[in-house]
Amino acid sequence: MDKVSLSLPAIRCLSKEEAACYLGIGVTLLTELEIPFTKLGRRCLYDRVDLDAWIEEYKQREHGRAKEENIWPKPKKASTGGQIHASGGLQLRSQTAKEYAKVLGLKTDKTPKHC
């Protein structure tokens, strides 16, 4: 009888480095995104099925959010009264050294020292 050899199935669980490579991101970003993983002893394993489901959910969430949010937020009418105030022109830059010293409680009188 001929022996039929079957190929091994693809590895389903990935290490942190392999999961990051699978998603095309860095390990740090993988950790920051809080992608679900399974703990096996001290190892964190990422299931390919979970990664695929997570990326599909993430795409839907980001696509939906992009529709709801505009890049340029609309001004709040309550805070501006419906008007956008102009900016620029002369502005008070800073206090003079004398006023600054006064606020700090330093002596501001400059009297010559007598020997």
Buried (B, 14 or more C-beta within 10 A) or exposed (E): EEEEEEEEEEEEBBBBEBBBBBBEBEEEEBEEEEBEBEEEEEEBBBBBEBBEEBBEEEEEEEEEEEEEEEEEEEEEEEEEEEEEEEEEEEEEEEEEEEEEEEEEEEEEEEEEEEE
